[in-house]
Amino acid sequence: MGRDRIFNAVARLERALDRAEEGARKAQGVVSVGPNPALLRRHEHLRRTVTDAMSDLDALIESLDK
């Protein structure tokens, strides 16, 4: 994977984080009626997916630095 692809991947991650932060700002003040099991499962799946992707990206960047 070339450096351009890595930079593009990082840029996509940054845009995704921006969208998540914007969603969090919009959600402030929204009253919750309790835990949402489906949403909690989706959140956990997304968290694992992002964690795995970041680990892969870290390993890739390390391999390019050698």
LINSUL-V907610 format. One record per run of one state. SS is the DSSP state (A for helix, B for strand, O for the rest). FROM is the first residue (numbers start at 1). LEN is the number of residues. If there is no record, write none. Layout:
BEGIN
ss: <SS;SS>
from: <FROM;FROM>
len: <LEN;LEN>
END
This chain:
BEGIN
ss: <O;A;O;A;O>
from: <1;3;28;37;66>
len: <2;25;9;29;1>
END
